[in-house]
Amino acid sequence: MSEATENTTQEQQTTLDEYDVAILGGGQAGLTLALQIKQTRPETSIVVIEKQRFPVPEAAHKVGESTVEIMAHYLRDILGLQEHLQTQQLRKFGLRMFFSAAGNQDITHRVEYGQIAEAPLPSYQLDRGRFENTLSQLLPERGITLLDGTKVQQIDLQPQSETHHLRLDGEQGEREINVKWVVDASGRSSLLKRQLGLAKKVGHHANSAWFRVNYAVDINDWSDDPEWKGRVTNGERRLSTNHLMGPGYWIWLIPLSSNSTSIGIVADAEMHPFEGFNLFERALSWLHEREPQLAQVVEEHREQIQDFRVMRDYSYSCEQVYSEERWCLTGEAAVAIDPLYSPGGDLIAIGNGLTCDLVTRYLDGEDIEDLAAAHNQIFLIFSEVWLVAYEKQYPLMSNAQVMVAKVIWDTIIYWAFPGLLFFHDKIRRLGDSDGALANLYRCWNLHTRVQQFFREWHSFDQPEATDTFADPYSLMDFLVDLHNGMAANLPDDELEAQFAINARLLEQLSGQLVQTVIDKHEGRVEDEAAQEQIRKWREEPFIAEVLAIYEEEQRTNPIDNSWITLGYQSEREKQEITR
């Protein structure tokens, strides 16, 4: 090579190796973030560094296949991926739960929670391999550099300099690049979090094992009972995220567009030792003991098993996710909570939005020191809001009465609070409104206390429940309003007013929850545990406050309590509704 040619090559290399943003990881979080930043600020130069080669196999061996409303809105409406979602993925038929009954030999006798018709706002079941392959193809079309088959060898953060320095190793050998921003989207590898010592333990301890089978498992085929089949009037049970619930555990069944089915065991670490299901044969035996109908299906198709993976003590948090020193964490590189309710995708959507806001405003010349601190606080609050729904709650999963009320409460919280704010692009702007921040803390504190209440209720009230169907939309008309209200496209002043109304509604419902349980047990003087707990509730100022709000709001906005009682209205509630 001549000296002139060598100099030209070095100049080209220098130009190619400088970027505004380096995203470490080309999974769901990293790929979507790259697209969002480029869409928001087209002149931004972005490199995505992924250790695997694309294309990856369909039915890829990853969790995060089920989306709910926030992630669905992010993918469909913010990133503009509606055509892919509608034509290459499956529309989800909501969340569906079956609670244990009589040895779980007959699905028709289990309490079923789930919708009977399509929800207005769609969500999706994602074949992660198909999805990420599509995104990887979009990157170069949008002018984003994708370095697949490339590992990050070294991250040299240089906050006093204009750029950080990365050393990479790929099929073409080692290379070095300079970048203004580093975003860690490396999943559980958590490259930057480990380097900076930011890992934070949480009080939630559970383990998981999951596998894919190349067969479309249809839970609707588990019975020929025409009445049971006829419950669902406009949709397919198979397309729900189906959950088989038991004491300290739940099983997911998620259909994929590639015709595979994802099956996962998730279990409390204390109630179900990890060694009981950490190998496929052990997991199958575990299912035979607890979920025989599912085990039989797996046995019949065991030659079609595609993979098997385990994850021990999967939940964790982080001390910091955003820094004014030009680095961020997103996706599972930041926090991992729990797969129930599919919050991982939602936290990606929220985290990516805050990251995009921070990075693009910096690149446009803004001082982001205060913004980074505010975004960091907001994201960690939202992760805590999700975490309290799982921490110490797995023992409740055998209690259909408590769990149906809890799932409905968790859904109400989700639609009335983070869902409303995310759909209206308010989360990144929460710091601009003292009123919205006050309601944020109000809802968070209320949600935390209600989760504790569910544990207290469960401690003395564990009735047998069978042969019951609970459709959330028929139980509460206003739930439909909350669902649709997320996409109401309100101006800021009306949004803040609606958030305040929703917070007041949550207080009314929490008071109703407490009062309903008290009414049920107060006359049972022989139940000493119940009487002692009722006494404590009545003496607690926080409980007294929500009870008073409930009594006041019920006069003008009466709501029946069937969501708490598996669809059965109490005499007190009937009288109040008809007054």
Secondary structure, DSSP 4 states (H G I P E B T S, - for coil): --HHHHHHHHHHHHHHTEEEEEEE--SHHHHHHHHHHHHHSTT--EEEEESSPSSPPSS-S-S--B--HHHHHIIIIIS--HHHHHHHSEE---EEEEE--GGG--GGGS-EE--SB--SS--EE--HHHHHHHHHHHHHHTT-EEEES-EEEEEE--TTSS-EEEEEEETTEEEEEEEEEEEE--GGG-HHHHHHT-EE--S--EEEEEEEESS---GGGG---HHHHTT--BS-GGGSEEEEEETTEEEEEEE-TTS-EEEEEEEETTTS-GGGTSSHHHHHHHHHHH-HHHHHHHHHTGGGB---EEESS--BEES-SEETTTEEE-GGGT-B--STT-HHHHHHHHHHHHHHHHHHHHHTT---HHHHHHHHHHHHHHHHHHHTTTTTTGGGGG-HHHHHHHHHHHHHHHIIIIIHHHHTT-GGGGGG-HHHHHHHHHHHHHHHHHHHHHHHHHHH------S-EE-HHHH-HHHHHHHHHTTS---HHHHHHHHHHHHHHHHHHHHHHHHHHHHHHTT-TT-HHHHHHHHHHHH-HHHHHHHHHHHHHHHHS---STTTTTTPPPHHHHHHHH-
